[in-house]
């Protein structure tokens, strides 16, 4: 917008020019217009206020700062009204420090000024500062208005600060804003976020004229608590009251549907989950994610997860990291390498969505598909690697029996300052076990306890015993079991019995079998392994006794029958 104009004769004339300008026009044009029109005798109040409002409405940070600088350079005093507007401008621009400087420089402040600064802190994520400033305002004797209460209660909601929330609720109860819909909705939201659903419901029932915001708060609270049935009932009541839902309402209800689909999926009720999904006029990413995650839990439903992923991709929905991780898990379970590679290509094209979780899922997918080279390539492509990334690749090498490479990777991880966790050690112990690296495996076990102060779990002890048994060190394994802090479980004794069968150590095998019979008397396979151990060293009578003991203890399974239909009848 190019405007050439002679110098304005009065403030009133210039103010009209600014007021009549298009609010969507470039604020810099209006600022240049003002600069060319202003004269030393012009009073800035209405003019600058209009210009600043234009900057606020158009989110023009540069123009607003230029305007501030022009006012200060010209030597004009900001005044109460303009100072408050600059606090609002800087707060909405995200420059909370500049807003605070303007606020602190104000010689006097109105309730609107205090509210602007409190709201600025609250909206920019400085909830504690918003709360502290409210207390300062309260001690200064400045009475809050409905917008002040709304802002500070929002801060309490974010912090889930019950004590402060109740204190402010007490202030509201003594004020003339106790019945204000803005304050009541903010109070409801605060109680809901702080876990006081009954208090929020009590407030809701007291509201005489409920608006969409109050309904949204209560419906959202139900979804937050996981009582999605109540959220649907409230939504129906809202419609019966004649209120039109807004986009927040629909978003909350879709979230409730997503929660219900997720609940069905976790309960393995995929039929109900899919029925609800299909009944939605327009399903969103939350619902799609819940259904795909549910499908990915069961191998038999993996093909449905792939079909749904293809469907939402075709519809142009922007998939998030959760969906990508779920579908990569599906690819890993069914060894669908082609689809996994397509998703890998998608992540490379969309670097913004290529996060650590997706990269870790790619490593796992390639590993389970037997493509270690691609797993390592996905690992190398990561800009940031966390302990899960390193652990995933170490586990991949271990599962494929390449223990030496797993150890090399573990050493590199330590050198780069990434601290291994209990899962990392479980992976490296398993890698040593599968590769027959007995001494190295026990070194890592001892390092985990002494150097990294990680308390071994049952899985770590089982791995250590397996390492010793695979290395033929059965006496050492038995000594380890006797001296370990935890109580030996069936997995551990099972590894001992299996190793005794391989190496023909019947004495230790009988000890291990005795513990297995005591810990898990209902498992017939332990009798079979014991019998096979005796048979392997030619102790046929002992082998037969073990078999007879199993037959006496367990009911013999009836022989199965099959019916084959032929043209002439059934056999």
PEDA-V143482 format. One line per field, one symbol per residue. phi: phi as a letter, one per 40 degrees, with the letter a starting at -180 (. if undefined). Layout:
phi: ???
//
This chain:
phi: .cbbaccccaccccdcccccccccccccccccccccccbdccccdcccccccccccccfcccccccccccccccgcccgcccccccccdccccgcccccccccccccabccccdccccccccccgbccccccccccccccgcccbccccccccccccccfccccdcccdcccccccbccccccccccdccccccgbccccccccccccbcbccccdcccccccccgcccccccccccccccgcccbcccccccccccccccccdcccgbccccccccccccacbcccccccccccccbdcbccccccccccccccgcccbccccccccccdccbfccccccccccccccbdcccccccccccdccccccgbccccccccccccbbcccccccccccccccgbcccccdccccccccgcccbcccccccccccccbgcccccccccccdccccfccccdcccccccccccccgcccccccccccccccdbccccccccccccccgcccccccccccccccbccbcccccccccccccbgcccccccccccccccbccccccbbbbcbccibb
//
